[in-house]
């Protein structure tokens, strides 16, 4: 039997079950990419429909696009790479994949909060947007966290992330 992804710790699965899980993962990543691209392209193409809320939704979609692409690419790379994670290429790939996945996930979380705050402010009829504040918080906070983790060698892959998700993420603190 084989183990794959987050199920490695919990259970052993057969090769056909592993293939099914990988197919579901790729399908969900592909659908997320298509959905995000449709939102981004509609914002770019349909200029008459642009407003502050749709801008925030488009920025959230960019984050989700990067997250889905990073997860899909990471799973495909892990599937193709049969060597242990110790070569320079694999380590560099894992570090980059870890950076983009972690950064875009945190930025997505903050853009979701920004949309909630924006809608709350609208419901209270507070119409000043202060979009620059949203940009500083939603792009800057994750960047500071990821740069700090990178400086402390906290990104990449370790034994835990290889067992749980099978690709780079935030590794255990050194």
N, C-alpha and C positions, 0 to 999 in steps of 0.2 A: 504494500500500500504506500501511497504518497501523501504528503501533506502540502497544503498550499495556503498562502496568505495568512490572514488572521486566524484561520482554523488550525494552523500548525500546532499550537499549544494545546488546543482543546480536543482534537480528534484526528485520527488517521482516516484518510479518504482514498478512494480508489482513483485510478488514472482517469476513468470516465467521469467521475464526480469532479475531479480537478478541472478537466476540460470544460465541463458544464459551468463551473464557477468562473473560470477565466472568460468564457463566452458571455456570461451575464455581466461581468465586470466591463468587458469591452463594449458590449451593447449599451450599458448605462453611461459609460464615458462618451460614446459616440452620440447618443441622444442628448446628453448635456452639452456637448460641443455644438451640435446643430441648433439646439434651443438658444444657446448664448449667441451664436452667430446671427440667428434670425433677429434677436433683439438689437444687437449692435448694428447690423445692416439697416434695419428699419429706422433706427435713430439717425443714422448717417443719411439715408436716402430721403426719408419723409421729413423735410425741414419744417413743414407747417405744424407738425405735432411735437416739436421740441419744447420742453419746459423743464423746470428744475427737478421735478419728480422723475421724469423720464431720463434726465441726465444721470441721476443717482442710480436708477435701474440699469442703465447702460453700463455704468462703472462697476456695479455689482456683477453684471454679466461678463465683463472682462475678467474679473477675479474668478468667477466660476469656470470660464473658458480655460484659464491657465491651470486651475485645480484639476479639471477633468482631463486636460491634455497631459499634465504631469503624471497623474495617476495611471492613465492608459499607457503612456510611453514607459513609465517605470515598470508596469506589469509586463509589457512586451519585452523590455530589456532583460528583466529578471528571468523570463521564460527562455530567452535565447542564450543567456549567459549561464553556462553550466560550471564555470570555474568559480572558486570561492572568491569572496570580496576581499582581495588583497592586491590586485594589480592596480597600477596607477590610473589606467583608463576607467576601470570599474569604480574606483574610489572617487575620481573626479566626477564621473557621471552621477554617482550616488549623492555626492555633495551638492551638485547643481540641482538635481531632482528634489533633494531634501529642501533646499533653499526655496525653489519656486512653489512647491506644494505647501510648505509651511507658511510662507509669506502670503500666498494668494488665499489660503484658508482663513488666516487672521484678518486680512483686508476684507474678504467677503463678509465675515462676521461683523466687522465694524461698519461696512456699507449698509448691511441689513439694519443695524442699530440707527444709522444716520437716516435711513428711509423712515423708520419708526418715529424718530424724533421729529422729522420733517412733517409727517402726517399728524402727529400730536400737536405740533405748532399750528398747523393749518386748522385743526379742529378748534383751537383756542383763538383763531383769527389773528395770529402773529405772522405776518407775511414777509418779514425780512429774512432772506435766505442765508446770507453769510456763507456762500459756497466755499470760500477759501478755508474757512474753519474746518469744514468737512474733509477737504483734501488733506490738510495738515494732519488731522487726527487719523483718517482712514488709510492714508498711504504712509504717513510718518511713523506712527506707533509700531506697526508691524516691521517696518524697516529697522527701527532702533532695536527691537527685540531680536530680529534675525541677525543683524550685524553683531550684536552682543553675543549671541549664541555662536556665530561663526568665529569671532575673536577668541572665544573660550573653547574652540574645537567641539562645539556641541551639535554640529550638523553632520549628516552623513549616515552611515550605517554601523550598527554594532550588533552584537549577538542577539539582543532582545528584538530589535527592529527586523532582523533577518528572520527570526522565528515568528514574529507576529504579522507583519505586513509584507515581508519579502522584498522590501526596497528601502531606499533612504528616507529618513524622516529626522526628527530630532533625536540624536543619539543620547545615551546616558551621559550625565555630566561627568567630565573627566576627573 
